[in-house]
Amino acid sequence: MNDDLELLKEPAVAKDRKFVEALSRGLDVLRAFSQGAVVMGNQDIARITGLPKPTVSRMTYTLTKLGYLSYSPQLEKYQLDSGVLALGYAYVSNLRVRQLAKPYMDEFARSTNTSVGLTCRDRLSMIYVENCRPAESTSLRMDVGVRLPLATTAAGRAYLAAMKDDERSHVLDALAARNPDNWTEMHAQLMDSFEDYRQHGFCLSLGNWDRNVNAAGVPLFLQDGTIMALTCGAPSYLVSEEKVKNQLAHQLAMLARDIERLGV
């Protein structure tokens, strides 16, 4: 089973009588499409989710009837349909922090000539819910809905650094299972990021996610207890590591505090 999907299987879930397993499986089928493929057959979905193929067939049939998947007879495969888009749009459009933060993010992007993103976590990824960049900029475009890896990006590292210890430990275990070959190096980088956060209030990704991109990230604490993450970055030929560490990261931390003071 895909490690992102495996994170659903919290120990408490197995003992929870209110937990609807069939609904969980249906959502796992939808989440399988977030792994990169646009169209997939039942066998592909079964491989990603770890669900039996007969179960997947029932789920895809039901989700097609409900308008969350569409089926191509020519390809004999499925793809996401407008029902999923409607749910995602409803979430993003009603996200109050996104509406209030955008003017601040726009100004930050303009004054620093960087791309500024507001992200939330989904399993082992961070997802953009807003992105602002200078009008004249043509690089580092991150549209709403784009996924970032949790372990190597500044946004993901900032989110992890802000989590409670027990929750973070659970996620780190999943990351270790997903990255067995390079976990030692990845874990060391994460520990350095957590120390940066303890000392300075921000995390960095200097060529770790993309060797040509330097970025900083800070957690954003909402009043309801939700954690999101702000990130700013640019190609390394435009923004040096020194500028990110000594200037932009500190400014980004101040931006996060300004947004939190809006009462989001």
C-alpha positions in Angstrom: 0.0 0.0 0.0 1.2 3.5 -0.7 2.7 5.1 2.4 0.6 8.3 2.0 -2.6 6.2 2.2 -1.2 4.1 5.1 -1.2 7.2 7.3 -5.0 6.9 7.5 -4.6 3.7 9.5 -4.1 5.2 12.9 -4.0 2.7 15.8 -7.2 4.1 17.3 -9.1 3.7 14.0 -9.3 -0.1 14.2 -11.0 0.2 17.5 -13.4 3.0 16.6 -17.0 1.7 16.0 -18.0 4.9 14.4 -15.3 4.6 11.7 -16.9 3.7 8.4 -14.4 1.4 6.6 -16.3 1.5 3.3 -16.1 5.3 3.2 -12.4 5.2 4.1 -11.8 2.8 1.2 -13.7 5.1 -1.2 -11.6 8.0 -0.2 -8.5 6.0 -0.6 -9.5 5.3 -4.2 -9.9 9.0 -4.9 -6.6 9.8 -3.2 -4.8 7.3 -5.4 -5.2 9.8 -8.3 -3.0 12.3 -6.3 0.0 10.0 -6.9 0.6 11.4 -10.4 -1.4 9.4 -12.9 -4.3 11.2 -14.6 -6.1 8.1 -15.7 -6.0 4.7 -14.0 -7.6 1.3 -14.3 -8.9 -0.8 -11.4 -5.7 -2.8 -11.3 -3.6 0.4 -11.0 -5.8 1.7 -8.2 -5.6 -1.7 -6.4 -1.8 -1.6 -6.6 -1.6 1.9 -5.1 -4.2 1.5 -2.4 -3.5 -2.1 -1.4 -7.3 -2.8 -1.7 -8.6 -6.0 -3.3 -9.5 -5.5 -7.0 -13.1 -6.6 -6.5 -13.4 -3.9 -3.8 -11.8 -1.3 -6.1 -14.3 -2.3 -8.9 -17.2 -1.6 -6.6 -15.7 1.7 -5.4 -15.0 3.0 -8.8 -18.4 2.0 -10.0 -20.1 3.9 -7.1 -17.8 6.9 -7.4 -18.6 7.1 -11.1 -22.3 7.0 -10.4 -21.9 9.8 -7.9 -19.9 12.0 -10.3 -16.5 11.8 -8.6 -15.0 9.7 -11.3 -15.5 9.4 -15.0 -14.9 6.3 -17.1 -13.4 6.1 -20.6 -14.6 3.0 -22.5 -11.8 3.5 -25.0 -9.1 3.4 -22.4 -11.0 1.2 -20.0 -9.7 3.5 -17.2 -11.0 6.2 -14.8 -10.1 9.8 -14.1 -11.3 12.3 -11.5 -14.6 14.1 -12.4 -16.1 17.4 -11.6 -17.5 16.3 -8.2 -14.0 16.3 -6.8 -13.3 19.7 -8.3 -16.4 21.1 -6.7 -15.3 19.9 -3.3 -11.8 21.2 -3.7 -13.0 24.6 -4.9 -15.5 24.8 -2.0 -12.7 24.2 0.5 -10.2 26.7 -1.1 -12.8 29.4 -1.7 -14.1 29.2 1.9 -10.7 29.2 3.5 -10.7 32.4 5.5 -7.0 32.5 6.2 -6.4 32.4 2.4 -8.6 35.4 1.8 -7.1 37.4 4.6 -3.5 36.4 4.0 -3.4 37.1 0.2 -2.9 40.9 0.3 0.0 40.4 2.7 1.5 37.6 0.6 1.1 39.7 -2.5 3.1 42.5 -1.0 5.8 40.2 0.3 6.2 38.6 -3.1 6.4 42.0 -4.8 8.9 43.4 -2.3 11.2 40.4 -2.2 10.8 39.1 -5.8 10.0 35.6 -4.6 7.2 33.1 -4.9 5.1 33.0 -1.7 2.9 30.0 -0.9 0.3 29.1 1.7 0.2 25.3 2.2 -1.6 22.6 4.2 -0.6 19.0 4.8 -2.2 15.9 3.2 -0.4 12.8 4.5 3.2 13.0 3.3 2.7 16.0 1.1 2.1 19.7 1.4 -0.5 21.2 -0.9 -0.6 24.8 -2.1 -3.9 26.6 -1.3 -2.6 30.0 -2.4 0.5 31.2 -4.3 1.6 34.8 -4.9 4.4 36.0 -7.1 5.5 39.2 -8.8 3.6 39.9 -12.0 6.7 40.0 -14.0 8.1 36.7 -12.7 8.0 33.7 -15.0 9.7 31.2 -12.7 8.8 29.0 -9.8 5.0 29.0 -10.6 3.1 26.9 -8.1 -0.6 26.7 -8.8 -3.3 25.9 -6.2 -3.4 22.2 -5.7 0.3 21.5 -6.5 1.8 18.9 -4.1 5.2 19.2 -2.4 7.1 16.5 -0.6 6.9 16.8 3.1 10.5 15.9 4.0 12.6 18.0 1.5 10.7 21.3 1.2 10.8 24.3 3.5 7.0 24.2 3.9 7.0 20.6 4.9 9.9 20.9 7.3 8.3 23.9 8.9 5.0 22.0 9.4 6.8 19.0 10.8 8.8 21.2 13.2 5.6 22.7 14.6 3.8 19.4 15.2 3.5 17.8 18.6 6.2 15.2 19.3 4.0 12.1 19.2 2.3 13.2 15.9 5.6 14.1 14.3 7.0 10.7 15.4 4.2 8.9 13.6 4.8 10.9 10.4 8.6 10.4 10.5 8.0 6.6 10.8 6.0 6.8 7.6 8.6 8.9 5.9 11.3 6.4 6.9 9.2 3.5 5.5 8.8 5.4 2.2 12.4 6.4 1.9 14.5 3.4 3.1 17.5 4.0 0.8 18.2 7.6 1.8 16.5 7.9 5.1 19.7 8.4 7.1 20.6 11.6 5.1 17.0 12.8 5.0 16.6 12.3 8.8 19.8 14.2 9.5 18.5 17.1 7.3 15.2 17.1 9.1 16.9 17.2 12.5 18.9 20.2 11.3 15.7 21.9 10.2 14.0 21.3 13.5 17.0 22.8 15.3 16.8 25.9 12.9 13.2 26.2 13.9 14.0 26.0 17.6 16.7 28.6 17.3 15.3 30.9 14.7 11.6 30.2 14.1 12.0 29.0 10.5 13.2 26.1 8.3 15.2 26.1 5.1 15.4 24.0 2.0 18.6 25.0 0.1 18.6 22.9 -3.0 17.2 19.9 -1.1 13.9 19.6 -3.0 15.2 21.1 -6.2 18.9 21.8 -6.5 18.1 25.0 -8.3 15.7 26.4 -5.7 16.4 28.1 -2.3 13.4 28.5 0.0 12.4 29.2 3.6 9.3 28.0 5.5 7.5 28.9 8.7 4.5 27.4 10.4 1.2 29.3 10.6 -0.9 28.7 13.7 -4.6 29.2 13.3 -6.9 30.0 16.1 -8.8 26.6 15.8 -5.5 24.8 16.4 -4.8 24.0 12.7 -1.2 24.3 11.5 -0.4 25.5 8.0 2.9 26.6 6.5 4.1 29.7 4.6 7.0 29.4 2.2 8.9 31.7 0.0 11.5 30.7 -2.6 13.1 31.5 -5.8 15.7 30.0 -8.2 19.1 30.0 -6.7 20.5 32.2 -9.5 18.1 35.0 -8.2 18.3 34.4 -4.5 21.4 33.1 -2.7 21.5 30.8 0.3 22.9 33.7 2.4 20.0 35.9 1.4 17.4 33.2 2.3 19.1 32.5 5.7 19.9 36.0 6.7 17.1 38.0 5.3 14.1 36.3 3.7 13.5 33.6 6.3 13.3 36.2 9.1 11.0 38.4 7.1 8.8 35.4 6.4 8.6 34.6 10.1 7.4 38.2 10.7 4.8 37.8 7.9 3.4 34.7 9.6 3.0 36.6 12.9 1.3 39.5 11.1 -1.2 37.0 9.5 -1.8 35.3 12.8 -2.6 38.7 14.4 -5.5 39.0 11.9 -7.4 36.5 14.1 -7.6 33.7 11.5 
